[in-house]
Amino acid sequence: MVKGYLLIKLVPGLESSALSQIRAIPGVTDLNLVFGGWDAIATAEVKSLFELSRIIVGEVRSVQGVQDTSTLVQGEL
C-alpha cells in the first residue's frame, strides 16, 4: 500500500467546489482545509506509486480551482 500526502493550493473563491470534487476522487481517504503556505492537505491510499501518480496528475490537478500541488510519499524505516 502506498500512502501520499497531497499539499494543495487553491484559487481564491473556488475553494468549496474544489474541495468537494477532490473528496469524491477514489483513493482520497481524507481531506483537510489548512491555513498557511498551503490551503488543503489530502491523504491518498492506493496500491502502487503509479496509481498515486494517476490520482495526482489525472484527477487532482485537473480540478478547477487547484492552483498547485506538492506530494509527500510515506516512507518506512
N, CA, C and O atoms as CSV, one atom per row, in Angstrom:
chain,resi,resn,atom,element,x,y,z
A,1,MET,N,N,0.851,-1.180,0.000
A,1,MET,CA,C,0.000,0.000,0.000
A,1,MET,C,C,0.893,1.238,0.000
A,1,MET,O,O,1.869,1.311,0.747
A,2,VAL,N,N,0.548,2.210,-0.847
A,2,VAL,CA,C,1.271,3.471,-0.936
A,2,VAL,C,C,0.369,4.562,-0.379
A,2,VAL,O,O,-0.802,4.674,-0.743
A,3,LYS,N,N,0.942,5.362,0.513
A,3,LYS,CA,C,0.185,6.456,1.105
A,3,LYS,C,C,0.872,7.758,0.741
A,3,LYS,O,O,2.083,7.895,0.914
A,4,GLY,N,N,0.105,8.713,0.238
A,4,GLY,CA,C,0.646,10.009,-0.142
A,4,GLY,C,C,-0.118,11.130,0.521
A,4,GLY,O,O,-1.324,11.039,0.750
A,5,TYR,N,N,0.611,12.190,0.824
A,5,TYR,CA,C,0.016,13.397,1.390
A,5,TYR,C,C,0.136,14.482,0.329
A,5,TYR,O,O,1.243,14.838,-0.075
A,6,LEU,N,N,-0.983,15.001,-0.117
A,6,LEU,CA,C,-1.014,15.978,-1.198
A,6,LEU,C,C,-1.254,17.358,-0.615
A,6,LEU,O,O,-2.314,17.626,-0.050
A,7,LEU,N,N,-0.276,18.225,-0.753
A,7,LEU,CA,C,-0.406,19.607,-0.322
A,7,LEU,C,C,-0.991,20.370,-1.502
A,7,LEU,O,O,-0.479,20.279,-2.618
A,8,ILE,N,N,-2.052,21.113,-1.262
A,8,ILE,CA,C,-2.805,21.711,-2.363
A,8,ILE,C,C,-3.015,23.211,-2.138
A,8,ILE,O,O,-3.443,23.636,-1.065
A,9,LYS,N,N,-2.706,24.002,-3.170
A,9,LYS,CA,C,-3.029,25.428,-3.174
A,9,LYS,C,C,-4.264,25.608,-4.039
A,9,LYS,O,O,-4.365,25.041,-5.128
A,10,LEU,N,N,-5.201,26.404,-3.542
A,10,LEU,CA,C,-6.471,26.607,-4.229
A,10,LEU,C,C,-6.619,28.048,-4.706
A,10,LEU,O,O,-6.030,28.968,-4.139
A,11,VAL,N,N,-7.410,28.228,-5.752
A,11,VAL,CA,C,-7.717,29.552,-6.274
A,11,VAL,C,C,-8.765,30.189,-5.362
A,11,VAL,O,O,-9.800,29.578,-5.094
A,12,PRO,N,N,-8.511,31.408,-4.883
A,12,PRO,CA,C,-9.500,32.074,-4.028
A,12,PRO,C,C,-10.869,32.157,-4.712
A,12,PRO,O,O,-10.980,32.521,-5.882
A,13,GLY,N,N,-11.898,31.810,-3.950
A,13,GLY,CA,C,-13.265,31.833,-4.456
A,13,GLY,C,C,-13.748,30.491,-4.986
A,13,GLY,O,O,-14.951,30.281,-5.145
A,14,LEU,N,N,-12.813,29.576,-5.262
A,14,LEU,CA,C,-13.187,28.265,-5.785
A,14,LEU,C,C,-12.912,27.132,-4.784
A,14,LEU,O,O,-12.993,25.954,-5.133
A,15,GLU,N,N,-12.590,27.499,-3.553
A,15,GLU,CA,C,-12.204,26.502,-2.555
A,15,GLU,C,C,-13.272,25.446,-2.306
A,15,GLU,O,O,-12.980,24.251,-2.344
A,16,SER,N,N,-14.482,25.867,-2.058
A,16,SER,CA,C,-15.549,24.930,-1.696
A,16,SER,C,C,-15.808,23.910,-2.802
A,16,SER,O,O,-15.901,22.711,-2.538
A,17,SER,N,N,-15.921,24.380,-4.013
A,17,SER,CA,C,-16.164,23.495,-5.153
A,17,SER,C,C,-14.999,22.529,-5.359
A,17,SER,O,O,-15.204,21.334,-5.575
A,18,ALA,N,N,-13.782,23.053,-5.292
A,18,ALA,CA,C,-12.594,22.218,-5.494
A,18,ALA,C,C,-12.497,21.140,-4.418
A,18,ALA,O,O,-12.208,19.982,-4.721
A,19,LEU,N,N,-12.737,21.514,-3.170
A,19,LEU,CA,C,-12.662,20.536,-2.080
A,19,LEU,C,C,-13.698,19.431,-2.252
A,19,LEU,O,O,-13.402,18.263,-2.000
A,20,SER,N,N,-14.896,19.783,-2.674
A,20,SER,CA,C,-15.940,18.773,-2.908
A,20,SER,C,C,-15.529,17.794,-3.992
A,20,SER,O,O,-15.741,16.589,-3.859
A,21,GLN,N,N,-14.940,18.312,-5.069
A,21,GLN,CA,C,-14.505,17.447,-6.168
A,21,GLN,C,C,-13.344,16.541,-5.752
A,21,GLN,O,O,-13.297,15.373,-6.135
A,22,ILE,N,N,-12.418,17.077,-4.973
A,22,ILE,CA,C,-11.273,16.281,-4.528
A,22,ILE,C,C,-11.738,15.168,-3.592
A,22,ILE,O,O,-11.261,14.038,-3.694
A,23,ARG,N,N,-12.656,15.471,-2.687
A,23,ARG,CA,C,-13.189,14.459,-1.753
A,23,ARG,C,C,-13.801,13.279,-2.491
A,23,ARG,O,O,-13.767,12.152,-1.996
A,24,ALA,N,N,-14.359,13.526,-3.668
A,24,ALA,CA,C,-15.050,12.485,-4.434
A,24,ALA,C,C,-14.102,11.594,-5.244
A,24,ALA,O,O,-14.549,10.615,-5.841
A,25,ILE,N,N,-12.818,11.910,-5.277
A,25,ILE,CA,C,-11.861,11.130,-6.068
A,25,ILE,C,C,-11.576,9.804,-5.363
A,25,ILE,O,O,-11.185,9.800,-4.196
A,26,PRO,N,N,-11.768,8.677,-6.059
A,26,PRO,CA,C,-11.450,7.375,-5.458
A,26,PRO,C,C,-9.962,7.308,-5.086
A,26,PRO,O,O,-9.093,7.666,-5.881
A,27,GLY,N,N,-9.695,6.850,-3.883
A,27,GLY,CA,C,-8.328,6.772,-3.385
A,27,GLY,C,C,-8.004,7.872,-2.396
A,27,GLY,O,O,-7.098,7.720,-1.577
A,28,VAL,N,N,-8.737,8.988,-2.460
A,28,VAL,CA,C,-8.555,10.068,-1.482
A,28,VAL,C,C,-9.323,9.665,-0.227
A,28,VAL,O,O,-10.547,9.537,-0.247
A,29,THR,N,N,-8.587,9.469,0.863
A,29,THR,CA,C,-9.198,8.966,2.087
A,29,THR,C,C,-9.483,10.049,3.115
A,29,THR,O,O,-10.281,9.846,4.030
A,30,ASP,N,N,-8.829,11.208,2.968
A,30,ASP,CA,C,-9.016,12.287,3.933
A,30,ASP,C,C,-8.670,13.600,3.241
A,30,ASP,O,O,-7.818,13.632,2.353
A,31,LEU,N,N,-9.323,14.672,3.643
A,31,LEU,CA,C,-9.046,15.990,3.081
A,31,LEU,C,C,-9.337,17.026,4.150
A,31,LEU,O,O,-10.424,17.056,4.727
A,32,ASN,N,N,-8.342,17.883,4.409
A,32,ASN,CA,C,-8.496,18.906,5.438
A,32,ASN,C,C,-8.104,20.266,4.902
A,32,ASN,O,O,-7.089,20.407,4.221
A,33,LEU,N,N,-8.909,21.262,5.210
A,33,LEU,CA,C,-8.592,22.646,4.915
A,33,LEU,C,C,-7.589,23.106,5.969
A,33,LEU,O,O,-7.791,22.870,7.160
A,34,VAL,N,N,-6.509,23.761,5.540
A,34,VAL,CA,C,-5.489,24.234,6.477
A,34,VAL,C,C,-5.148,25.687,6.148
A,34,VAL,O,O,-5.509,26.193,5.085
A,35,PHE,N,N,-4.460,26.342,7.056
A,35,PHE,CA,C,-4.047,27.721,6.859
A,35,PHE,C,C,-2.528,27.785,6.901
A,35,PHE,O,O,-1.894,27.115,7.716
A,36,GLY,N,N,-1.954,28.581,6.032
A,36,GLY,CA,C,-0.503,28.701,5.933
A,36,GLY,C,C,-0.102,28.739,4.472
A,36,GLY,O,O,-0.804,29.317,3.643
A,37,GLY,N,N,1.017,28.128,4.159
A,37,GLY,CA,C,1.522,28.110,2.790
A,37,GLY,C,C,0.677,27.294,1.835
A,37,GLY,O,O,0.727,27.513,0.625
A,38,TRP,N,N,-0.098,26.359,2.357
A,38,TRP,CA,C,-0.990,25.515,1.552
A,38,TRP,C,C,-2.405,25.705,2.055
A,38,TRP,O,O,-2.612,26.128,3.193
A,39,ASP,N,N,-3.380,25.395,1.216
A,39,ASP,CA,C,-4.783,25.583,1.581
A,39,ASP,C,C,-5.470,24.297,2.032
A,39,ASP,O,O,-6.445,24.339,2.782
A,40,ALA,N,N,-4.957,23.153,1.573
A,40,ALA,CA,C,-5.572,21.872,1.923
A,40,ALA,C,C,-4.517,20.775,1.903
A,40,ALA,O,O,-3.515,20.864,1.194
A,41,ILE,N,N,-4.766,19.740,2.697
A,41,ILE,CA,C,-3.929,18.543,2.689
A,41,ILE,C,C,-4.854,17.350,2.501
A,41,ILE,O,O,-5.772,17.121,3.288
A,42,ALA,N,N,-4.591,16.597,1.441
A,42,ALA,CA,C,-5.358,15.379,1.166
A,42,ALA,C,C,-4.475,14.173,1.429
A,42,ALA,O,O,-3.263,14.226,1.225
A,43,THR,N,N,-5.080,13.096,1.880
A,43,THR,CA,C,-4.381,11.830,2.047
A,43,THR,C,C,-4.952,10.863,1.016
A,43,THR,O,O,-6.167,10.731,0.871
A,44,ALA,N,N,-4.060,10.198,0.312
A,44,ALA,CA,C,-4.479,9.196,-0.670
A,44,ALA,C,C,-3.814,7.875,-0.323
A,44,ALA,O,O,-2.629,7.839,0.009
A,45,GLU,N,N,-4.576,6.792,-0.400
A,45,GLU,CA,C,-4.051,5.449,-0.170
A,45,GLU,C,C,-4.408,4.592,-1.369
A,45,GLU,O,O,-5.580,4.410,-1.698
A,46,VAL,N,N,-3.370,4.066,-2.019
A,46,VAL,CA,C,-3.548,3.283,-3.239
A,46,VAL,C,C,-2.596,2.087,-3.223
A,46,VAL,O,O,-1.768,1.953,-2.321
A,47,LYS,N,N,-2.723,1.220,-4.232
A,47,LYS,CA,C,-1.911,0.004,-4.274
A,47,LYS,C,C,-0.505,0.228,-4.819
A,47,LYS,O,O,0.406,-0.538,-4.504
A,48,SER,N,N,-0.313,1.283,-5.644
A,48,SER,CA,C,1.003,1.455,-6.268
A,48,SER,C,C,1.334,2.931,-6.453
A,48,SER,O,O,0.452,3.788,-6.399
A,49,LEU,N,N,2.593,3.210,-6.669
A,49,LEU,CA,C,3.042,4.565,-6.949
A,49,LEU,C,C,2.436,5.063,-8.267
A,49,LEU,O,O,2.139,6.249,-8.413
A,50,PHE,N,N,2.256,4.145,-9.221
A,50,PHE,CA,C,1.613,4.505,-10.477
A,50,PHE,C,C,0.199,5.032,-10.234
A,50,PHE,O,O,-0.192,6.040,-10.821
A,51,GLU,N,N,-0.568,4.360,-9.376
A,51,GLU,CA,C,-1.936,4.796,-9.074
A,51,GLU,C,C,-1.930,6.156,-8.388
A,51,GLU,O,O,-2.791,6.993,-8.661
A,52,LEU,N,N,-0.961,6.383,-7.496
A,52,LEU,CA,C,-0.850,7.684,-6.833
A,52,LEU,C,C,-0.573,8.776,-7.862
A,52,LEU,O,O,-1.173,9.850,-7.810
A,53,SER,N,N,0.324,8.503,-8.784
A,53,SER,CA,C,0.632,9.461,-9.849
A,53,SER,C,C,-0.602,9.760,-10.684
A,53,SER,O,O,-0.850,10.914,-11.034
A,54,ARG,N,N,-1.374,8.739,-11.003
A,54,ARG,CA,C,-2.587,8.910,-11.801
A,54,ARG,C,C,-3.592,9.801,-11.074
A,54,ARG,O,O,-4.219,10.662,-11.692
A,55,ILE,N,N,-3.747,9.600,-9.780
A,55,ILE,CA,C,-4.667,10.423,-8.998
A,55,ILE,C,C,-4.222,11.885,-9.003
A,55,ILE,O,O,-5.034,12.789,-9.197
A,56,ILE,N,N,-2.935,12.103,-8.790
A,56,ILE,CA,C,-2.430,13.474,-8.706
A,56,ILE,C,C,-2.513,14.180,-10.056
A,56,ILE,O,O,-3.101,15.256,-10.165
A,57,VAL,N,N,-1.929,13.575,-11.074
A,57,VAL,CA,C,-1.849,14.217,-12.387
A,57,VAL,C,C,-3.190,14.179,-13.118
A,57,VAL,O,O,-3.609,15.179,-13.702
A,58,GLY,N,N,-3.854,13.044,-13.087
A,58,GLY,CA,C,-5.069,12.883,-13.868
A,58,GLY,C,C,-6.335,13.384,-13.207
A,58,GLY,O,O,-7.324,13.657,-13.888
A,59,GLU,N,N,-6.322,13.509,-11.894
A,59,GLU,CA,C,-7.563,13.862,-11.207
A,59,GLU,C,C,-7.435,15.163,-10.404
A,59,GLU,O,O,-8.127,16.138,-10.698
A,60,VAL,N,N,-6.559,15.185,-9.397
A,60,VAL,CA,C,-6.485,16.356,-8.515
A,60,VAL,C,C,-6.082,17.608,-9.290
A,60,VAL,O,O,-6.716,18.654,-9.148
A,61,ARG,N,N,-5.049,17.511,-10.096
A,61,ARG,CA,C,-4.585,18.700,-10.822
A,61,ARG,C,C,-5.554,19.172,-11.890
A,61,ARG,O,O,-5.446,20.303,-12.363
A,62,SER,N,N,-6.497,18.328,-12.279
A,62,SER,CA,C,-7.477,18.737,-13.294
A,62,SER,C,C,-8.725,19.378,-12.681
A,62,SER,O,O,-9.600,19.847,-13.409
A,63,VAL,N,N,-8.810,19.401,-11.367
A,63,VAL,CA,C,-9.957,20.024,-10.689
A,63,VAL,C,C,-9.854,21.541,-10.846
A,63,VAL,O,O,-8.820,22.138,-10.549
A,64,GLN,N,N,-10.942,22.153,-11.318
A,64,GLN,CA,C,-10.955,23.601,-11.436
A,64,GLN,C,C,-10.854,24.205,-10.041
A,64,GLN,O,O,-11.647,23.882,-9.155
A,65,GLY,N,N,-9.883,25.076,-9.855
A,65,GLY,CA,C,-9.658,25.686,-8.554
A,65,GLY,C,C,-8.378,25.206,-7.895
A,65,GLY,O,O,-7.931,25.794,-6.911
A,66,VAL,N,N,-7.782,24.147,-8.423
A,66,VAL,CA,C,-6.490,23.687,-7.909
A,66,VAL,C,C,-5.405,24.452,-8.656
A,66,VAL,O,O,-5.300,24.375,-9.880
A,67,GLN,N,N,-4.610,25.184,-7.906
A,67,GLN,CA,C,-3.572,26.033,-8.489
A,67,GLN,C,C,-2.215,25.344,-8.504
A,67,GLN,O,O,-1.454,25.492,-9.460
A,68,ASP,N,N,-1.902,24.581,-7.435
A,68,ASP,CA,C,-0.581,23.955,-7.320
A,68,ASP,C,C,-0.689,22.777,-6.356
A,68,ASP,O,O,-1.545,22.758,-5.472
A,69,THR,N,N,0.189,21.798,-6.540
A,69,THR,CA,C,0.251,20.662,-5.619
A,69,THR,C,C,1.709,20.295,-5.333
A,69,THR,O,O,2.611,20.582,-6.120
A,70,SER,N,N,1.903,19.665,-4.209
A,70,SER,CA,C,3.183,19.058,-3.865
A,70,SER,C,C,2.827,17.769,-3.119
A,70,SER,O,O,1.917,17.764,-2.289
A,71,THR,N,N,3.530,16.696,-3.408
A,71,THR,CA,C,3.172,15.410,-2.839
A,71,THR,C,C,4.294,14.850,-1.985
A,71,THR,O,O,5.462,14.886,-2.372
A,72,LEU,N,N,3.933,14.339,-0.833
A,72,LEU,CA,C,4.858,13.655,0.066
A,72,LEU,C,C,4.427,12.198,0.121
A,72,LEU,O,O,3.271,11.899,0.419
A,73,VAL,N,N,5.349,11.297,-0.165
A,73,VAL,CA,C,5.042,9.872,-0.151
A,73,VAL,C,C,5.537,9.300,1.175
A,73,VAL,O,O,6.682,9.522,1.570
A,74,GLN,N,N,4.668,8.567,1.850
A,74,GLN,CA,C,5.032,7.975,3.131
A,74,GLN,C,C,6.154,6.960,2.944
A,74,GLN,O,O,6.137,6.164,2.005
A,75,GLY,N,N,7.122,6.999,3.845
A,75,GLY,CA,C,8.218,6.042,3.823
A,75,GLY,C,C,8.216,5.212,5.098
A,75,GLY,O,O,7.518,5.522,6.062
A,76,GLU,N,N,9.001,4.167,5.080
A,76,GLU,CA,C,9.130,3.302,6.257
A,76,GLU,C,C,10.603,3.033,6.521
A,76,GLU,O,O,11.399,2.927,5.589
A,77,LEU,N,N,10.955,2.925,7.778
A,77,LEU,CA,C,12.322,2.579,8.174
A,77,LEU,C,C,12.358,1.181,8.719
A,77,LEU,O,O,13.421,0.698,9.110
